[in-house]
Amino acid sequence: MAILDAPAISPLDEVLITAQLGRRPSRAPDFAAESEALVGLMKALQEASASKTNILQRLAEAALELCRAHSAGVSIEDEDKGRRVFRWHGAAGRWAGLLRDAAPRTASLCSLALDRKAPLLMAHPERYFDYPNTDMPPLAETLLVPFAVDGATVGTVWVVAHDGSRRFDREDLRVLTSLSDFAAMAFQVLLRTKRLQHALSQERGGSELLQAISAGLIRENDVNALYQQILDAATSIMHSDFASVQMLEEENLRLLAWRGFHPDSGRFWQQVCHDSAASCGKVLHTGERYVIVDTEESEALAGTADLAEYRRSGIRAVQSTPLRSRSGELIGVISTHWRVPYEPTTGELRLFDVLARLTADLMDRSKVEQALREDARRKNEFLAVLSHELRNPLAPLTTGLELLRRPENEPGLIESIHSMMDRQVSHLTRLVNDLLDLSRISRGTIELQRAPLGVRVVIEAAVELARPLIDQRRHHLIVEHDGGALTVNGDLARLTQVVANVLGNAAKYTDAEGTIRLRAGPEGGLAVIRVRDSGLGIPTAQLEEVFEMFTQVREHRVRSGGGGLGIGLALSRRLIELHGGSIEATSNGLGHGSEFIIRLPIASATDNLDGKVHAAAGMPVVARKLLIVEDNVDTADTLRTALESLGHIVRVARDGAEGLRLFAQFAPEVVLLDIGLPGMNGYEAARRMRQLADGGDVSLVALTGWGQKSDRARAADAGFDAHLTKPATLDSLTSVLSALYPWVPR
């Protein structure tokens, strides 16, 4: 990129806008296109000598495409007839015709980037320099990244925007920096081509292997075969005798593939922790490349078990390079080893870093694919279980409806059918509520109604919920309270839900006439609830997995006949964590029972009740004039029948407009108003009803499927007095009516 010497029109500081890169919005990375480009470049590098391919021209074309620039190129400092110049070894886009042109160093923008040894972003450099050719397209922005070989900056990779339609950002800088690293490697290969033909043949072998690995990342499904290719490339590039690849798992390195080790050494290094004296352990500890030129001269290795293993395998030198994900996270280590003392050259390490990048991509891909497979398996299993769980209650409900249509039914049979249908509807409601709770927790919108409450109250409520299943399986339940009254600051309904879920699992996965022991008391400054059973137990390897979404122990499903969605414990853990506590499982394995331990902070003296008053059950019902505005015919008719059975006078409207008309004619005391009405929604209908009432004594109750804090706030702003979440039970409606119109004994 050349400019002529000329008097400055604008100060240089007005042309340099590099700081804007940190403030501009950055486009999303396109790693697929980048990987494909790198594969093409590696292939071109391998073929450069035989086909006379201009690898730097290919690099310029890649920069043009990846950065979506108007022009791109590679300029390298050179000497021409005794003067320093910059020669365009690559040019693409609108400036492609300037390929192989040269400009004096003093008249080139590239000189600024080389002198400063840092990337530069310039806007309208013609305001500081003149163009060498007035016929060239204008230059609105240019981003230049210098690259170095053996510690000396030798050239730049640059991209140009010729008008304001393209502005470069941090992602362009990242891509161009990556390409500049490749440019440095490519230029070094070109230098070696000129200087040492023998060295070139060795480099070509490594490049071929890298190209094969790059292509394999796209095509190859056999990950183990790719790891073997990586070991081949590592030993070839580094001229080493041994090589190994390790993956980081739970703070330790696990050996994935190795070559040349003594079998005992391979077993010894199967797991390496951060305090290991081996070079890979140093990488794990520091996160940086670690080289031991001579193991026998290393003070850090003296007297260690790792030195003994190096000797067993005949290793005298070793280097280990960290493997990092695209986000910069350490995910593994790749190492090479020599039988003699050895120090890798800068060129070898540069090429090896490309191999490390490819290895990290492979490792990342393997992890993602494994996670996706596991996620897909769990979701498929969950959908199968969900369909099963939904069919279970739907079948008896369908049968019950058919039986109720028969005119000759006895009262006792009708009562039995009603009881069965009530149980099945409750089961369906619990399934839906669990799914909604998980969704709310995932979105961070779940609400806890926390207040100081006794642990004994939670346990009694949970036992009441779990008692039918416990009695059905004839279990012996032992409840013990240690330490007297114990208070936590929690949501009674949610904590009851958690303890009942644990008790229900204990009952379900324990053979009939088993023993379940629930003990609560203070431990280590916390309120602790322990539920131990004599049931099936849990494999020790799955003690954490049982708290993951859609996870069920296979042996439990087989021996208990299935049941459940695999979300109960996942939901329980999240609810307990929202309370500032924890829940864990312990077991000695299958056939040895299990224990679930819930820990909660003990309430402090400053914790107060939330002040909410709930209507007492059993209050007499006073007949009221009620208007239901609901577009779902079945919902509206069912509510009308239920409320009329309690003595209320009820009218029904199907939409907001009809609701306003009946509101004016009927003058109701209470309006049950659906939010999701067609046409005029419930919020607008409520506002208009308030205007029609003109301060009169009417209560508006929102009836909706949305029950988050923001939904309640919006309902209150629209003039609602209360908020009920569907499906609303008759008890909840009665409680709201009692709260709105308290019964006063006379």
C-alpha positions in Angstrom: 0.0 0.0 0.0 1.8 3.1 -1.2 1.5 6.9 -0.9 3.6 9.7 -2.1 5.6 12.1 0.0 3.6 15.3 0.2 2.9 18.1 2.6 0.5 17.0 5.3 -3.1 18.3 4.8 -4.4 17.0 8.2 -2.5 16.1 11.4 -1.7 12.3 11.6 -3.7 12.1 14.8 -6.8 12.9 12.8 -6.1 10.0 10.4 -5.3 7.4 13.0 -8.5 6.1 14.5 -7.3 2.8 16.0 -9.0 3.5 19.3 -12.4 3.3 17.6 -12.0 -0.4 17.2 -12.7 -0.8 20.9 -15.9 1.3 20.7 -17.6 0.0 17.6 -20.1 -2.9 17.7 -18.5 -6.1 16.6 -20.0 -8.6 14.2 -20.3 -12.2 15.2 -17.4 -14.5 14.3 -17.8 -17.0 11.4 -15.6 -19.8 12.5 -16.9 -22.1 9.8 -15.7 -19.7 7.0 -12.5 -19.1 8.9 -11.7 -22.8 9.2 -12.5 -23.4 5.6 -10.2 -20.5 4.6 -7.4 -21.8 6.8 -7.8 -25.3 5.2 -7.5 -23.7 1.8 -4.4 -21.7 2.8 -2.7 -24.8 4.3 -3.4 -26.7 1.1 -2.0 -23.8 -0.9 1.0 -23.6 1.3 1.7 -27.3 0.8 1.3 -27.0 -3.0 3.1 -23.7 -3.4 6.4 -25.0 -4.6 5.1 -27.5 -7.1 2.4 -25.4 -8.7 4.0 -22.0 -8.3 1.0 -20.8 -6.3 1.4 -17.4 -4.7 0.4 -18.2 -1.2 0.4 -14.6 -0.1 -2.0 -13.8 -2.9 -4.3 -16.5 -1.6 -4.0 -15.0 1.8 -4.9 -11.6 0.4 -8.0 -13.1 -1.2 -8.9 -14.8 2.1 -8.6 -11.5 3.9 -10.8 -9.8 1.4 -13.5 -12.4 1.8 -13.3 -12.9 5.6 -13.2 -9.2 6.4 -15.7 -8.3 3.6 -13.4 -5.6 2.4 -13.2 -3.8 -0.9 -9.4 -4.4 -1.3 -6.9 -6.4 0.6 -3.2 -7.3 0.3 0.1 -8.4 1.8 3.0 -6.0 1.7 6.6 -7.0 2.6 9.6 -4.8 3.2 12.3 -5.4 0.6 15.4 -3.8 -1.0 15.3 -2.5 -4.6 18.4 -0.9 -6.1 19.8 0.2 -2.7 16.5 1.6 -1.3 14.0 0.2 1.1 10.6 -0.5 -0.5 7.3 -2.3 0.3 6.4 -4.8 -2.4 2.8 -6.1 -2.8 3.1 -9.9 -2.7 -0.7 -10.2 -2.6 -3.4 -7.8 -3.9 -7.1 -8.6 -4.2 -10.3 -6.6 -4.9 -10.3 -3.2 -6.6 -6.6 -2.8 -6.1 -5.8 -6.3 -7.5 -4.0 -4.7 -10.5 -1.2 -3.4 -8.2 0.1 -6.9 -7.5 3.9 -7.0 -7.3 4.2 -3.2 -7.4 6.6 -1.5 -5.0 6.7 1.8 -3.2 9.4 3.6 -1.3 9.3 2.8 2.4 8.9 6.5 3.2 5.8 6.7 1.0 3.9 3.7 2.4 1.3 3.5 5.1 2.8 0.1 6.0 5.9 1.8 7.4 3.8 3.3 10.2 2.5 -0.1 11.2 5.9 -1.7 11.1 7.6 1.2 13.0 4.9 1.1 15.7 4.8 -2.8 15.7 1.0 -2.6 16.3 -2.2 -2.8 14.3 -3.4 0.6 12.9 -6.8 1.7 11.7 -6.8 4.8 9.5 -9.6 7.0 8.0 -9.1 8.8 4.7 -5.3 8.7 4.8 -5.3 11.0 1.7 -5.9 13.8 4.2 -2.3 13.1 5.3 -0.7 11.5 2.3 -1.3 11.8 -1.5 -2.1 8.8 -3.7 0.6 7.7 -6.2 -2.1 7.3 -8.8 -5.1 9.5 -9.1 -7.0 6.8 -11.0 -7.0 4.5 -8.0 -10.2 4.1 -6.1 -10.5 6.3 -3.0 -9.5 5.0 0.4 -12.1 5.6 3.2 -10.6 3.2 5.8 -7.7 0.8 6.0 -6.8 -1.7 8.7 -3.2 -2.9 8.8 -1.7 -5.6 11.0 2.1 -6.2 11.0 3.7 -9.6 11.2 7.1 -10.6 12.4 9.6 -13.4 11.6 12.2 -14.4 14.1 11.4 -11.3 16.2 11.6 -8.8 13.3 8.6 -7.1 11.8 8.8 -7.7 8.0 5.4 -6.9 6.5 1.7 -6.2 6.9 -1.6 -7.8 6.0 -4.2 -5.1 5.3 -7.7 -4.5 4.2 -9.3 -1.4 2.6 -12.8 0.1 2.4 -13.2 2.5 -0.5 -16.4 4.1 0.8 -18.5 4.5 4.0 -20.5 1.3 3.4 -17.9 -0.8 5.3 -16.4 0.0 8.7 -13.9 -2.4 10.3 -14.4 -3.7 13.9 -12.7 -5.9 16.5 -13.7 -9.1 14.7 -11.9 -7.9 11.6 -8.8 -7.2 13.8 -9.0 -10.7 15.2 -9.3 -12.3 11.8 -6.5 -10.2 10.3 -4.3 -10.9 13.3 -4.9 -14.6 12.7 -4.1 -14.2 9.0 -1.0 -12.2 9.9 0.2 -15.1 12.0 -0.3 -17.3 8.9 1.5 -14.7 6.8 4.5 -14.8 9.1 4.6 -18.6 8.8 4.1 -18.5 5.0 6.8 -15.9 4.6 9.1 -17.9 6.7 8.4 -20.9 4.5 9.2 -18.8 1.5 12.5 -17.7 3.0 13.4 -21.3 3.7 12.5 -22.2 0.1 15.1 -19.7 -1.1 17.8 -20.6 1.5 17.5 -24.2 2.3 15.8 -26.7 0.0 16.3 -29.5 2.4 14.6 -27.6 5.2 11.7 -26.9 2.8 11.1 -30.6 2.2 10.8 -31.1 6.0 8.5 -28.2 6.3 6.4 -29.5 3.4 5.9 -32.8 5.2 4.6 -31.0 8.3 2.4 -28.8 6.1 0.9 -31.8 4.4 0.1 -33.3 7.7 -1.5 -30.1 8.9 -3.5 -29.9 5.7 -4.7 -33.4 6.1 -5.7 -32.7 9.7 -7.5 -29.5 8.6 -9.4 -31.4 6.0 -10.1 -34.2 8.5 -11.7 -31.7 10.8 -14.3 -31.1 8.1 -14.8 -34.7 6.8 -13.5 -37.2 9.3 -15.9 -38.7 11.8 -13.3 -40.9 13.5 -11.9 -38.7 16.2 -9.3 -41.3 17.3 -7.9 -41.5 13.7 -7.5 -37.7 13.7 -5.6 -37.8 17.0 -3.2 -40.3 15.5 -2.7 -37.9 12.5 -2.0 -35.2 15.0 0.7 -37.3 16.7 2.2 -37.9 13.3 2.3 -34.2 12.5 3.7 -33.4 16.0 6.6 -35.7 15.7 7.3 -34.6 12.1 7.1 -30.8 12.7 9.2 -31.0 15.9 11.5 -33.8 14.7 10.7 -35.5 18.0 10.6 -39.2 19.1 7.4 -39.1 21.2 4.2 -37.1 21.3 1.0 -37.0 23.4 -2.3 -35.2 23.6 -4.2 -34.6 26.9 -7.7 -33.2 27.6 -8.6 -31.2 30.7 -11.3 -32.8 32.8 -12.3 -31.6 36.3 -9.0 -29.8 36.9 -6.9 -32.8 35.8 -5.3 -33.8 32.5 -6.5 -37.1 31.0 -4.2 -38.8 28.4 -6.2 -39.1 25.1 -3.4 -40.3 22.7 0.3 -40.9 23.0 3.2 -42.4 21.0 6.5 -43.9 22.2 5.9 -44.1 25.9 6.7 -47.2 28.0 3.4 -48.8 28.8 3.9 -48.1 32.5 4.6 -44.5 31.8 1.4 -44.3 29.8 -0.5 -45.6 32.8 1.4 -43.2 35.2 0.5 -40.1 33.1 -3.1 -41.2 32.5 -4.2 -38.6 35.0 -2.0 -35.5 35.7 -2.8 -32.9 38.3 -1.6 -29.3 38.5 1.1 -29.9 41.0 2.8 -32.5 38.8 6.5 -31.9 38.0 6.0 -33.0 34.4 6.0 -30.3 31.7 2.3 -30.8 31.1 1.7 -30.3 34.8 3.6 -27.0 34.6 1.3 -25.9 31.7 -1.7 -26.8 33.8 -0.4 -24.7 36.6 0.8 -21.7 34.6 -1.3 -21.8 31.4 1.9 -21.2 29.4 4.1 -23.3 27.2 6.8 -25.2 29.1 10.1 -26.5 27.7 12.6 -28.8 29.5 15.8 -28.8 27.3 17.4 -31.6 29.4 15.4 -33.6 32.0 18.6 -34.6 33.8 19.6 -31.0 34.3 16.2 -29.8 35.5 16.1 -28.8 39.1 12.3 -28.9 39.1 12.4 -32.6 38.2 15.1 -33.7 40.5 14.0 -36.6 42.8 10.4 -36.7 41.4 8.4 -39.6 40.2 8.0 -37.9 36.8 11.8 -37.9 36.3 11.7 -41.7 37.0 9.1 -42.1 34.3 11.0 -39.9 31.8 14.0 -42.2 32.4 11.8 -45.3 32.0 10.6 -44.1 28.6 14.1 -42.8 27.6 13.0 -39.1 27.4 15.7 -36.4 27.7 13.8 -33.3 26.5 10.2 -32.3 26.4 8.0 -29.3 25.5 4.3 -28.9 26.3 2.0 -26.4 24.6 -1.4 -25.4 26.0 -4.6 -26.1 23.9 -7.1 -23.3 24.2 -10.7 -23.0 23.0 -11.8 -20.2 20.7 -12.9 -18.3 23.9 -9.4 -18.7 25.4 -10.2 -21.4 27.9 -7.5 -24.0 28.7 -8.9 -27.3 27.5 -5.8 -29.5 27.1 -2.1 -29.9 26.4 -0.1 -31.2 23.4 3.5 -32.3 24.1 6.5 -33.6 22.2 9.5 -35.5 23.6 13.1 -36.3 22.5 15.5 -39.0 23.4 18.4 -36.5 23.5 18.6 -33.0 25.0 16.8 -30.6 22.5 15.6 -27.0 22.3 12.9 -26.4 19.6 13.5 -23.6 17.2 11.2 -20.6 16.7 10.2 -21.9 13.3 9.3 -25.3 14.7 7.2 -23.8 17.5 5.4 -21.4 15.1 4.3 -24.3 12.9 3.5 -26.4 16.0 1.2 -23.6 17.2 -0.9 -24.1 14.0 -1.1 -27.7 14.9 -2.1 -26.8 18.5 -4.9 -24.6 17.1 -6.2 -27.4 14.9 -6.0 -29.9 17.8 -7.9 -27.5 20.1 -10.6 -27.2 17.5 -10.9 -30.9 17.2 -11.1 -31.2 21.0 -13.7 -28.5 21.2 -15.7 -30.1 18.4 -15.6 -33.5 20.1 -16.9 -32.0 23.3 -19.6 -30.1 21.6 -20.7 -33.2 19.6 -20.7 -35.3 22.7 -22.7 -32.7 24.6 -25.2 -32.4 21.7 -25.6 -36.2 21.4 -26.2 -36.4 25.2 -28.6 -33.5 25.0 -30.5 -35.0 22.1 -30.6 -38.4 23.9 -32.1 -36.8 27.0 -34.6 -34.7 25.1 -35.8 -37.7 23.1 -36.1 -39.8 26.2 -37.9 -36.9 27.9 -40.4 -36.5 25.0 -41.1 -40.2 25.1 -41.6 -40.1 28.9 -43.7 -37.0 28.6 -46.0 -38.6 26.1 -46.3 -41.6 28.4 -47.0 -39.5 31.4 -49.7 -37.5 29.6 -51.4 -40.6 28.2 -51.6 -42.1 31.7 -54.1 -39.6 33.1 -55.8 -38.9 29.8 -56.9 -42.5 29.4 -58.9 -42.8 32.7 -60.2 -39.2 32.1 -61.6 -40.3 28.7 -63.1 -43.4 30.2 -64.6 -41.4 33.0 -66.3 -39.0 30.6 -67.8 -41.9 28.7 -69.1 -43.5 31.9 -70.6 -40.2 33.1 -72.7 -40.0 29.8 -74.6 -43.1 30.8 -78.0 -42.3 32.4 -78.1 -45.3 34.6 -75.1 -44.5 36.8 -75.4 -45.0 40.5 -74.5 -42.1 42.8 -71.6 -44.1 44.3 -70.1 -44.8 40.9 -70.4 -41.1 39.9 -68.6 -40.0 43.1 -65.9 -42.6 42.4 -65.5 -41.3 38.9 -65.3 -37.7 40.1 -62.6 -38.6 42.6 -60.6 -40.4 40.0 -60.9 -37.5 37.5 -59.9 -35.0 40.3 -56.7 -37.1 41.0 -55.8 -37.3 37.3 -56.4 -33.6 36.7 -54.2 -32.8 39.7 -51.5 -35.0 38.3 -51.7 -33.2 34.9 -51.5 -29.9 36.7 -48.4 -30.9 38.6 -46.7 -32.0 35.4 -47.5 -28.7 33.7 -46.5 -26.7 36.8 -43.2 -28.4 37.1 -42.4 -27.6 33.5 -43.4 -24.0 33.9 -41.4 -23.7 37.1 -38.3 -24.9 35.3 -38.9 -22.5 32.5 -39.3 -19.6 35.0 -36.1 -20.6 36.8 -34.2 -20.8 33.5 -35.4 -17.3 32.6 -34.7 -16.0 36.1 -38.4 -14.9 36.6 -39.6 -17.3 39.3 -40.9 -15.5 42.4 -40.4 -16.8 46.0 -42.8 -15.7 48.7 -40.3 -15.9 51.5 -41.1 -15.5 55.2 -39.8 -17.0 58.5 -41.3 -20.4 58.9 -40.7 -23.5 61.0 -39.0 -26.5 59.4 -41.6 -28.6 61.2 -44.3 -26.9 59.2 -42.6 -27.7 55.9 -42.1 -31.3 56.9 -45.7 -31.8 58.0 -47.0 -30.3 54.8 -44.6 -32.4 52.7 -45.5 -35.6 54.5 -49.2 -34.9 53.9 -48.5 -34.6 50.2 -46.4 -37.7 50.0 -48.5 -39.8 52.5 -50.9 -41.4 49.8 -47.9 -43.0 47.9 -46.2 -44.0 51.1 -49.3 -45.7 52.5 -50.1 -47.3 49.1 -46.6 -49.0 49.2 -47.0 -49.8 52.9 -43.7 -48.1 53.8 -42.7 -47.4 57.4 -42.1 -43.6 57.7 -40.1 -42.4 60.7 -40.0 -38.6 61.3 -37.5 -37.2 63.8 -37.0 -33.5 64.8 -33.7 -32.7 66.6 -33.0 -29.5 68.4 -36.6 -28.2 68.9 -38.0 -25.3 66.9 -36.0 -24.5 63.7 -36.8 -21.6 61.5 -35.8 -20.7 58.0 -36.6 -17.8 55.7 -38.3 -19.5 52.8 -41.3 -20.0 50.6 -43.6 -22.6 52.3 -45.1 -23.9 49.0 -41.7 -24.3 47.3 -39.9 -25.9 50.2 -42.9 -28.2 50.7 -42.7 -29.1 47.0 -39.0 -30.0 47.3 -39.3 -32.2 50.5 -42.4 -33.8 49.1 -40.6 -34.6 45.9 -37.7 -36.3 47.8 -40.1 -38.2 50.0 -42.1 -39.3 46.8 -38.9 -40.5 45.2 -38.0 -42.5 48.3 -41.5 -44.1 48.3 -41.4 -44.8 44.6 -37.9 -46.3 44.4 -38.2 -48.4 47.6 -39.7 -51.9 47.4 -43.0 -52.3 49.3 -42.9 -52.3 53.1 -39.6 -50.5 53.1 -38.4 -47.9 55.6 -38.1 -44.1 55.1 -36.5 -42.0 57.8 -36.8 -38.2 57.7 -34.7 -36.3 60.2 -34.4 -32.5 60.6 -32.2 -30.5 62.9 -29.3 -28.0 63.1 -25.9 -29.0 61.7 -23.0 -26.6 61.3 -25.1 -23.5 61.6 -27.6 -24.7 59.0 -31.0 -26.3 59.1 -30.6 -29.8 57.6 -33.3 -32.2 56.4 -32.2 -35.7 55.7 -34.3 -38.3 53.9 -32.9 -41.8 54.0 -34.5 -44.9 52.5 -33.9 -48.6 52.2 -34.6 -48.6 48.5 -32.9 -49.2 45.2 -29.9 -46.9 45.8 -28.0 -44.9 43.2 -24.8 -45.8 41.3 -22.1 -43.6 42.8 -21.1 -42.3 39.3 -24.7 -40.9 38.9 -25.0 -39.1 42.3 -24.6 -35.7 40.5 -26.3 -36.7 37.3 -29.7 -37.3 39.0 -29.9 -33.5 39.5 -29.6 -32.8 35.7 -32.5 -32.1 33.5 -34.4 -35.1 32.0 -32.1 -37.6 33.8 -33.3 -40.8 35.4 -31.4 -43.8 36.7 -32.0 -46.6 34.2 -32.2 -49.2 36.9 -34.9 -47.2 38.7 -37.0 -46.9 35.6 -36.7 -50.7 34.9 -37.4 -51.9 38.4 -40.1 -49.3 39.3 -41.9 -49.5 36.0 -41.1 -46.0 34.9 -42.9 -42.8 35.8 -41.8 -39.2 36.1 -40.2 -36.8 33.7 -36.8 -36.7 35.2 -37.1 -33.0 36.1 -38.2 -33.2 39.8 -34.7 -33.3 41.3 -33.4 -30.7 38.8 -36.2 -28.4 39.9 -35.6 -29.2 43.6 -31.9 -28.2 43.3 -32.7 -24.9 41.6 -35.4 -24.0 44.2 -33.1 -24.8 47.1 -30.3 -22.8 45.6 -32.6 -19.9 45.2 -33.1 -20.1 49.0 -29.3 -20.0 49.4 -29.1 -23.6 50.3 -28.0 -26.9 48.8 -29.2 -30.4 48.1 -27.0 -33.5 47.6 -27.5 -37.3 47.3 -25.4 -40.0 48.8 -25.5 -43.8 48.3 -23.3 -46.8 48.5 -24.6 -48.0 45.1 -27.5 -50.0 43.8 -29.2 -52.1 46.4 -28.0 -50.0 49.3 -30.6 -47.3 49.6 -29.9 -43.6 49.3 -30.0 -40.4 51.4 -30.9 -36.9 50.2 -29.6 -34.0 52.3 -31.1 -30.5 52.1 -29.3 -27.7 53.8 -30.8 -24.2 54.4 -29.6 -21.1 56.2 -31.3 -20.7 59.6 -33.5 -17.5 59.7 -32.0 -14.5 61.5 -33.8 -12.5 64.1 -34.2 -9.6 61.6 -36.2 -11.7 59.1 -39.9 -10.5 59.0 -43.1 -11.9 57.7 -44.1 -10.7 54.2 -47.3 -9.3 55.7 -49.7 -11.0 53.3 -53.0 -12.2 54.8 -54.7 -15.2 53.2 -58.4 -15.8 53.5 -59.3 -18.4 56.0 -60.9 -21.6 54.8 -64.4 -22.3 55.8 -65.8 -18.7 55.8 -69.5 -18.5 54.7 -70.0 -17.5 51.1 -72.0 -14.4 50.4 -73.8 -14.3 47.0 -72.4 -11.8 44.6 -73.1 -10.5 41.1 -70.3 -11.8 38.9 -69.4 -11.1 35.3 -67.1 -13.6 33.5 -65.3 -12.3 30.3 -63.6 -15.3 28.7 -63.3 -16.3 25.1 -62.8 -20.0 25.8 -66.3 -21.5 25.9 -65.5 -24.5 28.1 -63.6 -22.4 30.6 -66.3 -19.8 30.8 -69.2 -22.3 31.1 -67.3 -24.4 33.7 -66.6 -21.3 35.9 -70.2 -20.2 35.5 -71.6 -23.5 36.7 -69.2 -23.7 39.6 -69.9 -20.2 40.8 -73.7 -20.5 40.4 -73.5 -23.7 42.5 -72.2 -21.5 45.3 -75.2 -19.2 45.0 -73.6 -16.4 42.9 -75.5 -14.6 40.1 -73.3 -15.0 37.0 -73.3 -13.5 33.4 -70.8 -14.5 30.7 -69.3 -12.4 27.8 -67.1 -13.9 25.1 -65.0 -10.8 24.3 -64.2 -7.3 25.5 -66.9 -5.5 23.6 -69.7 -7.8 24.9 -68.1 -7.6 28.3 -68.5 -3.8 28.4 -72.1 -4.0 27.2 -73.0 -6.5 30.0 -71.0 -4.5 32.5 -73.2 -1.4 31.9 -76.4 -3.5 31.9 -75.7 -6.0 34.7 -73.7 -3.8 37.1 -71.6 -6.6 38.5 -69.8 -6.5 41.9 -66.9 -8.6 40.6 -65.6 -9.1 37.1 -63.4 -12.2 36.2 -61.6 -10.9 33.1 -59.4 -12.9 30.8 -56.3 -11.0 29.6 -55.8 -12.7 26.2 -59.2 -11.7 24.6 -59.6 -11.4 20.9 -59.7 -7.8 19.7 -59.8 -5.7 22.8 -57.5 -7.3 25.4 -58.2 -7.6 29.1 -56.1 -4.6 30.1 -58.0 -2.2 27.8 -61.4 -3.7 28.9 -60.4 -3.2 32.5 -59.5 0.5 32.0 -62.9 1.1 30.2 -64.8 -0.7 33.0 -63.1 1.5 35.5 -64.3 4.6 33.5 -67.8 3.2 33.3 -67.9 2.4 37.0 -66.9 6.1 37.7 -65.5 5.2 41.2 -68.3 2.7 41.9 -67.7 -0.4 44.1 -66.6 -3.0 41.6 -63.7 -5.5 41.9 -61.8 -6.6 38.8 -59.9 -9.9 38.9 -57.4 -10.8 36.1 -57.6 -14.4 34.9 -54.6 -15.3 32.8 -52.0 -17.9 32.0 -49.2 -15.5 32.9 -48.3 -15.1 36.5 -44.9 -13.4 36.8 -44.2 -10.2 38.8 -44.2 -8.1 35.7 -47.6 -9.5 34.7 -49.1 -8.7 38.1 -47.7 -5.2 38.0 -49.2 -4.6 34.6 -52.6 -5.9 35.8 -52.5 -3.6 38.8 -51.6 -0.6 36.5 -54.7 -1.5 34.4 -57.0 -1.3 37.4 -57.2 -4.9 38.5 -57.8 -5.7 42.2 -56.5 -9.3 42.1 -54.7 -11.6 39.8 -55.3 -15.3 39.3 -53.2 -17.6 37.2 -54.9 -20.3 35.1 -56.0 -22.9 35.8 -57.9 -21.2 38.7 -59.5 -23.7 41.1 -62.8 -23.1 42.9 -60.9 -22.7 46.2 -58.7 -20.0 44.8 -61.7 -18.1 43.4 -63.5 -18.4 46.7 -60.4 -17.2 48.6 -60.1 -14.1 46.3 -63.8 -13.3 46.7 -63.5 -13.7 50.5 -60.5 -11.4 50.5 -62.2 -8.8 48.4 -65.4 -9.0 50.4 -64.6 -10.2 53.9 -67.5 -11.8 55.7 -68.5 -10.0 58.9 -70.6 -12.0 61.4 -73.7 -10.2 62.6 
